[in-house]
Amino acid sequence: MSKAARCTHCGAPVTQSRRNYRYTESGLSNVVLQGVEVADCPSCGNSDVIIPRLVRIHQAIAQALANSPARLTGEQLRFLRKHLGFSGDQLGSYLHTDKTKVSKWERGEDLIGQASDRLVRLLAAALDKEMRPAIPAIAEHLPSITDDLGKNWELHVDVATLQTSFVSVSRAA
């Protein structure tokens, strides 16, 4: 007989369900994990999210960003840089710029140039051994990238299959 799940905050029994979860802990405001297990505590209101295969999910996110239909945002650039394990200086050296420029891109103080955007995508694929087989598809995708900053898109990741999709969302107030 299995033990009933308990709240990590107060120890009371929790109600478990599968649902979508906005994964802001990734550093990306527009990533939604589909089908994650969530344990909700009716006693204290705490919710614990159980995210399986985190490394594989991050790899799926990185590959999706490399194939994004829109120009990379600053937070997406930061995600890819961190995914590669690069400092701002290291990424800057690949792009023939300095860490100050990389930092401005990541903070949204300056737009990432089109050439730098595309180079970052190819770097991510070339330097991540799991993404290397996708290099030809990413390269073929480069001409179709729009100048739209992708603010009207969410990246959905199915945690069971690791399938990703960009979903258009309305930002009506």
C-alpha positions in Angstrom: 0.0 0.0 0.0 1.5 3.4 -1.0 1.7 6.3 1.4 -0.6 9.2 0.6 1.2 12.3 -0.7 1.7 15.1 1.7 2.3 18.8 1.4 6.0 19.8 1.6 5.0 22.9 3.5 2.5 21.8 6.2 2.4 18.0 5.9 -1.3 17.8 5.1 -2.7 15.4 2.4 -2.5 16.9 -1.1 -4.7 16.5 -4.2 -2.7 15.5 -7.2 -3.5 16.4 -10.8 -1.9 16.8 -14.2 -2.2 20.2 -15.8 -0.3 22.9 -17.7 2.2 24.9 -15.8 3.9 28.2 -16.8 7.5 27.4 -16.3 9.0 30.8 -15.3 11.8 29.1 -13.4 13.4 28.4 -16.7 14.0 32.1 -17.1 11.5 32.3 -19.9 8.2 34.0 -19.4 6.4 32.2 -22.3 7.1 28.5 -21.7 4.2 26.3 -20.7 4.8 22.7 -19.7 1.9 20.5 -20.6 0.8 17.6 -18.4 3.0 18.1 -15.3 2.0 16.6 -12.0 0.9 19.2 -9.4 0.2 18.5 -5.8 -2.2 21.1 -4.3 -2.6 21.4 -0.6 -6.2 22.4 0.4 -5.0 23.2 3.9 -2.3 25.8 3.3 -2.7 26.6 -0.4 0.8 25.4 -1.3 1.3 23.8 -4.7 4.3 21.6 -5.6 5.1 21.0 -9.2 6.9 17.8 -10.2 8.9 18.3 -13.4 10.3 15.1 -14.8 13.3 14.8 -17.0 14.4 18.4 -16.5 17.6 18.2 -18.6 15.7 16.7 -21.5 13.0 19.4 -21.2 15.7 22.1 -21.3 17.2 20.4 -24.4 13.7 20.4 -26.1 13.3 24.1 -25.2 16.8 25.0 -26.6 16.0 23.1 -29.8 12.6 24.8 -30.1 14.2 28.2 -29.6 16.8 27.5 -32.4 13.7 26.8 -34.6 11.7 29.8 -33.3 9.6 31.5 -36.0 10.5 34.9 -34.6 13.7 36.8 -33.6 15.2 35.7 -30.3 14.2 37.8 -27.3 16.8 38.7 -24.6 15.5 36.1 -22.2 15.7 33.4 -25.0 19.3 34.4 -25.7 20.1 34.2 -22.0 18.5 30.7 -21.9 20.5 29.5 -24.8 23.7 31.0 -23.4 23.2 29.3 -20.1 22.2 26.1 -21.8 25.6 26.1 -23.5 27.3 26.9 -20.2 28.7 30.1 -21.5 29.5 33.3 -19.7 28.7 36.6 -21.4 32.4 36.9 -22.3 32.4 33.5 -23.9 29.3 34.1 -26.0 30.6 37.5 -26.9 33.8 36.0 -28.3 31.9 33.8 -30.7 29.8 36.8 -31.8 32.8 39.2 -32.0 31.3 41.5 -29.4 31.8 42.0 -25.7 29.9 40.9 -22.6 28.4 44.4 -22.2 26.6 44.0 -25.6 25.5 40.5 -24.7 24.1 41.8 -21.4 22.2 44.6 -23.1 20.6 42.1 -25.5 19.6 39.8 -22.6 18.1 42.7 -20.6 16.2 43.9 -23.7 18.0 47.2 -23.8 19.2 46.6 -27.4 17.8 44.3 -30.1 19.8 41.3 -31.1 21.0 41.8 -34.6 19.7 39.5 -37.3 23.1 38.0 -38.0 23.9 37.5 -34.3 20.4 35.9 -33.8 21.1 33.4 -36.5 24.6 32.6 -35.4 23.4 32.0 -31.8 20.9 29.4 -33.1 23.6 27.6 -35.1 26.0 27.8 -32.2 23.5 26.2 -29.9 22.9 23.4 -32.3 26.6 22.9 -33.1 27.8 22.9 -29.5 25.1 20.8 -28.0 25.7 17.2 -29.1 22.0 16.3 -28.7 21.1 19.1 -31.2 23.8 18.5 -33.8 21.5 16.3 -36.0 19.1 19.3 -36.3 21.8 21.7 -37.8 20.6 21.2 -41.4 16.9 21.9 -40.5 17.9 24.9 -38.4 20.0 26.3 -41.2 17.2 25.8 -43.7 14.8 27.6 -41.3 17.0 30.7 -41.0 15.6 32.7 -44.0 12.0 32.3 -42.7 12.6 33.9 -39.3 10.5 37.1 -38.9 11.5 40.3 -37.2 8.6 39.9 -34.8 10.0 39.5 -31.3 7.8 36.6 -30.5 5.9 38.4 -27.7 2.7 36.9 -29.1 3.9 33.3 -28.9 4.0 30.7 -26.1 6.3 27.7 -26.3 4.4 24.6 -25.2 6.4 21.5 -24.2 4.6 18.2 -23.7 6.6 16.7 -20.7 5.6 13.1 -21.7 6.7 13.3 -25.4 9.1 16.3 -25.3 7.2 17.6 -28.4 7.3 21.4 -28.6 5.0 23.9 -30.4 4.7 27.6 -30.7 1.2 28.8 -30.0 -0.1 32.2 -30.9 -1.7 34.0 -27.9 -3.7 37.1 -27.7 -2.3 39.8 -25.5 -5.5 41.8 -25.3 -5.8 43.7 -22.1 
